[in-house]
Amino acid sequence: MQNIEGLTQKLKQLKVEIKAFQESCNHPKKQIRTIKPNDTKWVCTRCEKPLSWPTDIELQYWFGS
């Protein structure tokens, strides 16, 4: 088993890689997702980056479908 310092360093490196991937993504498709309770956003389906908040009309359609 690895020590916590090694795991923390790996996590930090993975976060850097994820950020770089998301910044280079052109976000070709998006969908509405609940990120956490009471936080629903448009999210890129490729890189999973939260992009923006949906409008009330978009939310009504999303809840209805």
Biopython code that builds the backbone (N, CA, C, O; Angstrom):
import numpy as np
from Bio.PDB.StructureBuilder import StructureBuilder

atoms = [
    (1, "MET", "N", (0.841, -1.185, 0.000)),
    (1, "MET", "CA", (0.000, 0.000, 0.000)),
    (1, "MET", "C", (0.882, 1.242, 0.000)),
    (1, "MET", "O", (1.916, 1.289, 0.668)),
    (2, "GLN", "N", (0.456, 2.246, -0.760)),
    (2, "GLN", "CA", (1.213, 3.497, -0.840)),
    (2, "GLN", "C", (0.911, 4.388, 0.362)),
    (2, "GLN", "O", (-0.105, 4.240, 1.041)),
    (3, "ASN", "N", (1.825, 5.308, 0.592)),
    (3, "ASN", "CA", (1.560, 6.247, 1.679)),
    (3, "ASN", "C", (0.692, 7.398, 1.163)),
    (3, "ASN", "O", (0.531, 7.575, -0.045)),
    (4, "ILE", "N", (0.152, 8.155, 2.070)),
    (4, "ILE", "CA", (-0.779, 9.232, 1.720)),
    (4, "ILE", "C", (-0.102, 10.323, 0.909)),
    (4, "ILE", "O", (-0.751, 10.931, 0.058)),
    (5, "GLU", "N", (1.157, 10.591, 1.135)),
    (5, "GLU", "CA", (1.866, 11.626, 0.375)),
    (5, "GLU", "C", (1.945, 11.247, -1.098)),
    (5, "GLU", "O", (1.753, 12.091, -1.973)),
    (6, "GLY", "N", (2.227, 9.981, -1.367)),
    (6, "GLY", "CA", (2.287, 9.531, -2.757)),
    (6, "GLY", "C", (0.935, 9.622, -3.441)),
    (6, "GLY", "O", (0.845, 10.030, -4.599)),
    (7, "LEU", "N", (-0.115, 9.242, -2.726)),
    (7, "LEU", "CA", (-1.462, 9.318, -3.282)),
    (7, "LEU", "C", (-1.889, 10.762, -3.514)),
    (7, "LEU", "O", (-2.509, 11.079, -4.529)),
    (8, "THR", "N", (-1.552, 11.633, -2.569)),
    (8, "THR", "CA", (-1.880, 13.044, -2.712)),
    (8, "THR", "C", (-1.175, 13.645, -3.921)),
    (8, "THR", "O", (-1.767, 14.445, -4.647)),
    (9, "GLN", "N", (0.058, 13.276, -4.142)),
    (9, "GLN", "CA", (0.814, 13.777, -5.289)),
    (9, "GLN", "C", (0.191, 13.282, -6.599)),
    (9, "GLN", "O", (0.095, 14.039, -7.565)),
    (10, "LYS", "N", (-0.230, 12.016, -6.633)),
    (10, "LYS", "CA", (-0.885, 11.480, -7.828)),
    (10, "LYS", "C", (-2.189, 12.217, -8.107)),
    (10, "LYS", "O", (-2.494, 12.549, -9.252)),
    (11, "LEU", "N", (-2.952, 12.467, -7.049)),
    (11, "LEU", "CA", (-4.216, 13.181, -7.192)),
    (11, "LEU", "C", (-3.977, 14.585, -7.753)),
    (11, "LEU", "O", (-4.702, 15.034, -8.640)),
    (12, "LYS", "N", (-2.977, 15.265, -7.241)),
    (12, "LYS", "CA", (-2.646, 16.614, -7.709)),
    (12, "LYS", "C", (-2.289, 16.583, -9.201)),
    (12, "LYS", "O", (-2.743, 17.435, -9.965)),
    (13, "GLN", "N", (-1.481, 15.607, -9.613)),
    (13, "GLN", "CA", (-1.081, 15.485, -11.009)),
    (13, "GLN", "C", (-2.283, 15.176, -11.902)),
    (13, "GLN", "O", (-2.399, 15.725, -12.999)),
    (14, "LEU", "N", (-3.169, 14.309, -11.442)),
    (14, "LEU", "CA", (-4.367, 13.987, -12.210)),
    (14, "LEU", "C", (-5.269, 15.207, -12.377)),
    (14, "LEU", "O", (-5.855, 15.399, -13.442)),
    (15, "LYS", "N", (-5.386, 16.025, -11.346)),
    (15, "LYS", "CA", (-6.187, 17.248, -11.442)),
    (15, "LYS", "C", (-5.603, 18.196, -12.482)),
    (15, "LYS", "O", (-6.350, 18.843, -13.217)),
    (16, "VAL", "N", (-4.282, 18.286, -12.551)),
    (16, "VAL", "CA", (-3.620, 19.124, -13.556)),
    (16, "VAL", "C", (-3.922, 18.588, -14.953)),
    (16, "VAL", "O", (-4.216, 19.363, -15.863)),
    (17, "GLU", "N", (-3.851, 17.279, -15.127)),
    (17, "GLU", "CA", (-4.129, 16.662, -16.427)),
    (17, "GLU", "C", (-5.586, 16.861, -16.835)),
    (17, "GLU", "O", (-5.869, 17.142, -17.999)),
    (18, "ILE", "N", (-6.504, 16.719, -15.896)),
    (18, "ILE", "CA", (-7.920, 16.932, -16.185)),
    (18, "ILE", "C", (-8.166, 18.373, -16.604)),
    (18, "ILE", "O", (-8.886, 18.622, -17.570)),
    (19, "LYS", "N", (-7.580, 19.316, -15.894)),
    (19, "LYS", "CA", (-7.750, 20.728, -16.228)),
    (19, "LYS", "C", (-7.230, 21.018, -17.635)),
    (19, "LYS", "O", (-7.881, 21.735, -18.395)),
    (20, "ALA", "N", (-6.080, 20.478, -17.986)),
    (20, "ALA", "CA", (-5.509, 20.690, -19.324)),
    (20, "ALA", "C", (-6.415, 20.078, -20.392)),
    (20, "ALA", "O", (-6.635, 20.686, -21.439)),
    (21, "PHE", "N", (-6.938, 18.888, -20.135)),
    (21, "PHE", "CA", (-7.846, 18.232, -21.078)),
    (21, "PHE", "C", (-9.100, 19.071, -21.277)),
    (21, "PHE", "O", (-9.540, 19.272, -22.409)),
    (22, "GLN", "N", (-9.675, 19.559, -20.191)),
    (22, "GLN", "CA", (-10.891, 20.358, -20.273)),
    (22, "GLN", "C", (-10.649, 21.687, -20.987)),
    (22, "GLN", "O", (-11.512, 22.152, -21.731)),
    (23, "GLU", "N", (-9.496, 22.295, -20.771)),
    (23, "GLU", "CA", (-9.191, 23.563, -21.428)),
    (23, "GLU", "C", (-8.971, 23.393, -22.928)),
    (23, "GLU", "O", (-9.232, 24.320, -23.694)),
    (24, "SER", "N", (-8.496, 22.223, -23.361)),
    (24, "SER", "CA", (-8.257, 22.005, -24.787)),
    (24, "SER", "C", (-9.498, 21.467, -25.503)),
    (24, "SER", "O", (-9.525, 21.408, -26.732)),
    (25, "CYS", "N", (-10.519, 21.078, -24.746)),
    (25, "CYS", "CA", (-11.746, 20.522, -25.321)),
    (25, "CYS", "C", (-12.564, 21.640, -25.970)),
    (25, "CYS", "O", (-12.654, 22.746, -25.437)),
    (26, "ASN", "N", (-13.161, 21.336, -27.134)),
    (26, "ASN", "CA", (-14.023, 22.335, -27.780)),
    (26, "ASN", "C", (-15.495, 22.142, -27.403)),
    (26, "ASN", "O", (-16.365, 22.803, -27.971)),
    (27, "HIS", "N", (-15.781, 21.257, -26.465)),
    (27, "HIS", "CA", (-17.116, 21.007, -25.910)),
    (27, "HIS", "C", (-18.149, 20.790, -27.028)),
    (27, "HIS", "O", (-19.085, 21.576, -27.174)),
    (28, "PRO", "N", (-17.970, 19.715, -27.816)),
    (28, "PRO", "CA", (-18.847, 19.492, -28.963)),
    (28, "PRO", "C", (-20.301, 19.181, -28.608)),
    (28, "PRO", "O", (-21.206, 19.524, -29.368)),
    (29, "LYS", "N", (-20.534, 18.539, -27.468)),
    (29, "LYS", "CA", (-21.896, 18.233, -27.036)),
    (29, "LYS", "C", (-22.014, 18.513, -25.549)),
    (29, "LYS", "O", (-21.057, 18.363, -24.790)),
    (30, "LYS", "N", (-23.208, 18.923, -25.153)),
    (30, "LYS", "CA", (-23.424, 19.189, -23.737)),
    (30, "LYS", "C", (-24.782, 18.647, -23.338)),
    (30, "LYS", "O", (-25.675, 18.466, -24.166)),
    (31, "GLN", "N", (-24.912, 18.392, -22.038)),
    (31, "GLN", "CA", (-26.183, 17.948, -21.494)),
    (31, "GLN", "C", (-26.337, 18.526, -20.101)),
    (31, "GLN", "O", (-25.363, 18.901, -19.448)),
    (32, "ILE", "N", (-27.580, 18.589, -19.666)),
    (32, "ILE", "CA", (-27.858, 19.094, -18.329)),
    (32, "ILE", "C", (-27.637, 17.961, -17.337)),
    (32, "ILE", "O", (-28.128, 16.847, -17.522)),
    (33, "ARG", "N", (-26.891, 18.266, -16.282)),
    (33, "ARG", "CA", (-26.626, 17.288, -15.220)),
    (33, "ARG", "C", (-26.702, 17.974, -13.864)),
    (33, "ARG", "O", (-26.445, 19.171, -13.737)),
    (34, "THR", "N", (-27.056, 17.199, -12.870)),
    (34, "THR", "CA", (-27.004, 17.686, -11.498)),
    (34, "THR", "C", (-25.608, 17.398, -10.971)),
    (34, "THR", "O", (-25.220, 16.240, -10.819)),
    (35, "ILE", "N", (-24.857, 18.453, -10.693)),
    (35, "ILE", "CA", (-23.481, 18.337, -10.218)),
    (35, "ILE", "C", (-23.469, 17.907, -8.751)),
    (35, "ILE", "O", (-22.745, 16.988, -8.366)),
    (36, "LYS", "N", (-24.264, 18.570, -7.961)),
    (36, "LYS", "CA", (-24.470, 18.241, -6.551)),
    (36, "LYS", "C", (-25.871, 18.735, -6.210)),
    (36, "LYS", "O", (-26.467, 19.453, -7.013)),
    (37, "PRO", "N", (-26.410, 18.383, -5.070)),
    (37, "PRO", "CA", (-27.780, 18.817, -4.765)),
    (37, "PRO", "C", (-27.962, 20.323, -4.969)),
    (37, "PRO", "O", (-27.156, 21.134, -4.512)),
    (38, "ASN", "N", (-29.032, 20.667, -5.660)),
    (38, "ASN", "CA", (-29.387, 22.067, -5.943)),
    (38, "ASN", "C", (-28.361, 22.779, -6.825)),
    (38, "ASN", "O", (-28.252, 24.004, -6.766)),
    (39, "ASP", "N", (-27.613, 22.045, -7.633)),
    (39, "ASP", "CA", (-26.653, 22.654, -8.559)),
    (39, "ASP", "C", (-26.687, 21.894, -9.886)),
    (39, "ASP", "O", (-25.952, 20.927, -10.086)),
    (40, "THR", "N", (-27.547, 22.350, -10.772)),
    (40, "THR", "CA", (-27.736, 21.724, -12.071)),
    (40, "THR", "C", (-27.122, 22.626, -13.134)),
    (40, "THR", "O", (-27.399, 23.825, -13.170)),
    (41, "LYS", "N", (-26.283, 22.047, -14.006)),
    (41, "LYS", "CA", (-25.580, 22.842, -15.012)),
    (41, "LYS", "C", (-25.512, 22.110, -16.344)),
    (41, "LYS", "O", (-25.715, 20.898, -16.425)),
    (42, "TRP", "N", (-25.221, 22.884, -17.386)),
    (42, "TRP", "CA", (-24.845, 22.285, -18.660)),
    (42, "TRP", "C", (-23.421, 21.788, -18.495)),
    (42, "TRP", "O", (-22.557, 22.515, -18.005)),
    (43, "VAL", "N", (-23.171, 20.524, -18.911)),
    (43, "VAL", "CA", (-21.861, 19.895, -18.753)),
    (43, "VAL", "C", (-21.448, 19.298, -20.095)),
    (43, "VAL", "O", (-22.265, 18.693, -20.789)),
    (44, "CYS", "N", (-20.198, 19.466, -20.451)),
    (44, "CYS", "CA", (-19.666, 18.866, -21.668)),
    (44, "CYS", "C", (-19.684, 17.344, -21.510)),
    (44, "CYS", "O", (-19.241, 16.817, -20.490)),
    (45, "THR", "N", (-20.202, 16.636, -22.530)),
    (45, "THR", "CA", (-20.269, 15.174, -22.433)),
    (45, "THR", "C", (-18.913, 14.527, -22.681)),
    (45, "THR", "O", (-18.718, 13.363, -22.333)),
    (46, "ARG", "N", (-17.977, 15.252, -23.272)),
    (46, "ARG", "CA", (-16.649, 14.697, -23.557)),
    (46, "ARG", "C", (-15.697, 14.852, -22.372)),
    (46, "ARG", "O", (-15.048, 13.891, -21.960)),
    (47, "CYS", "N", (-15.618, 16.067, -21.827)),
    (47, "CYS", "CA", (-14.628, 16.323, -20.766)),
    (47, "CYS", "C", (-15.251, 16.516, -19.385)),
    (47, "CYS", "O", (-14.534, 16.641, -18.391)),
    (48, "GLU", "N", (-16.574, 16.541, -19.321)),
    (48, "GLU", "CA", (-17.319, 16.668, -18.069)),
    (48, "GLU", "C", (-17.093, 17.989, -17.330)),
    (48, "GLU", "O", (-17.257, 18.063, -16.113)),
    (49, "LYS", "N", (-16.716, 19.025, -18.074)),
    (49, "LYS", "CA", (-16.537, 20.340, -17.458)),
    (49, "LYS", "C", (-17.893, 21.044, -17.355)),
    (49, "LYS", "O", (-18.618, 21.127, -18.346)),
    (50, "PRO", "N", (-18.245, 21.552, -16.164)),
    (50, "PRO", "CA", (-19.461, 22.360, -16.056)),
    (50, "PRO", "C", (-19.295, 23.627, -16.895)),
    (50, "PRO", "O", (-18.279, 24.314, -16.794)),
    (51, "LEU", "N", (-20.302, 23.936, -17.726)),
    (51, "LEU", "CA", (-20.180, 25.054, -18.662)),
    (51, "LEU", "C", (-21.014, 26.267, -18.274)),
    (51, "LEU", "O", (-20.504, 27.387, -18.240)),
    (52, "SER", "N", (-22.283, 26.052, -17.983)),
    (52, "SER", "CA", (-23.157, 27.175, -17.650)),
    (52, "SER", "C", (-24.413, 26.653, -16.976)),
    (52, "SER", "O", (-24.659, 25.448, -16.930)),
    (53, "TRP", "N", (-25.200, 27.583, -16.456)),
    (53, "TRP", "CA", (-26.464, 27.212, -15.840)),
    (53, "TRP", "C", (-27.549, 27.196, -16.921)),
    (53, "TRP", "O", (-27.575, 28.076, -17.782)),
    (54, "PRO", "N", (-28.426, 26.221, -16.883)),
    (54, "PRO", "CA", (-29.535, 26.199, -17.828)),
    (54, "PRO", "C", (-30.577, 27.259, -17.466)),
    (54, "PRO", "O", (-30.698, 27.672, -16.313)),
    (55, "THR", "N", (-31.319, 27.680, -18.479)),
    (55, "THR", "CA", (-32.399, 28.630, -18.233)),
    (55, "THR", "C", (-33.558, 27.898, -17.556)),
    (55, "THR", "O", (-33.576, 26.669, -17.487)),
    (56, "ASP", "N", (-34.517, 28.667, -17.061)),
    (56, "ASP", "CA", (-35.687, 28.060, -16.436)),
    (56, "ASP", "C", (-36.448, 27.185, -17.437)),
    (56, "ASP", "O", (-36.943, 26.117, -17.076)),
    (57, "ILE", "N", (-36.540, 27.628, -18.676)),
    (57, "ILE", "CA", (-37.242, 26.855, -19.706)),
    (57, "ILE", "C", (-36.497, 25.552, -19.991)),
    (57, "ILE", "O", (-37.124, 24.501, -20.130)),
    (58, "GLU", "N", (-35.179, 25.609, -20.079)),
    (58, "GLU", "CA", (-34.387, 24.398, -20.307)),
    (58, "GLU", "C", (-34.552, 23.413, -19.145)),
    (58, "GLU", "O", (-34.641, 22.204, -19.359)),
    (59, "LEU", "N", (-34.593, 23.927, -17.936)),
    (59, "LEU", "CA", (-34.794, 23.066, -16.766)),
    (59, "LEU", "C", (-36.178, 22.421, -16.769)),
    (59, "LEU", "O", (-36.317, 21.245, -16.435)),
    (60, "GLN", "N", (-37.192, 23.182, -17.142)),
    (60, "GLN", "CA", (-38.542, 22.629, -17.204)),
    (60, "GLN", "C", (-38.598, 21.502, -18.223)),
    (60, "GLN", "O", (-39.210, 20.466, -17.966)),
    (61, "TYR", "N", (-37.967, 21.690, -19.378)),
    (61, "TYR", "CA", (-37.935, 20.659, -20.409)),
    (61, "TYR", "C", (-37.163, 19.431, -19.891)),
    (61, "TYR", "O", (-37.585, 18.293, -20.095)),
    (62, "TRP", "N", (-36.034, 19.676, -19.222)),
    (62, "TRP", "CA", (-35.194, 18.582, -18.699)),
    (62, "TRP", "C", (-35.940, 17.773, -17.661)),
    (62, "TRP", "O", (-35.879, 16.543, -17.667)),
    (63, "PHE", "N", (-36.654, 18.461, -16.755)),
    (63, "PHE", "CA", (-37.420, 17.744, -15.730)),
    (63, "PHE", "C", (-38.569, 16.948, -16.339)),
    (63, "PHE", "O", (-38.947, 15.894, -15.829)),
    (64, "GLY", "N", (-39.117, 17.467, -17.435)),
    (64, "GLY", "CA", (-40.260, 16.820, -18.059)),
    (64, "GLY", "C", (-39.907, 15.651, -18.941)),
    (64, "GLY", "O", (-40.771, 14.837, -19.267)),
    (65, "SER", "N", (-38.622, 15.549, -19.344)),
    (65, "SER", "CA", (-38.268, 14.455, -20.267)),
    (65, "SER", "C", (-37.686, 13.262, -19.582)),
    (65, "SER", "O", (-37.347, 12.277, -20.238)),
]
sb = StructureBuilder()
sb.init_structure("model")
sb.init_model(0)
sb.init_chain("A")
sb.init_seg("    ")
for serial, (resi, resn, name, xyz) in enumerate(atoms, 1):
    if name == "N":
        sb.init_residue(resn, " ", resi, " ")
    sb.init_atom(name, np.array(xyz, "f"), 0.0, 1.0, " ", f" {name:<3s}", serial, name[0])
structure = sb.get_structure()
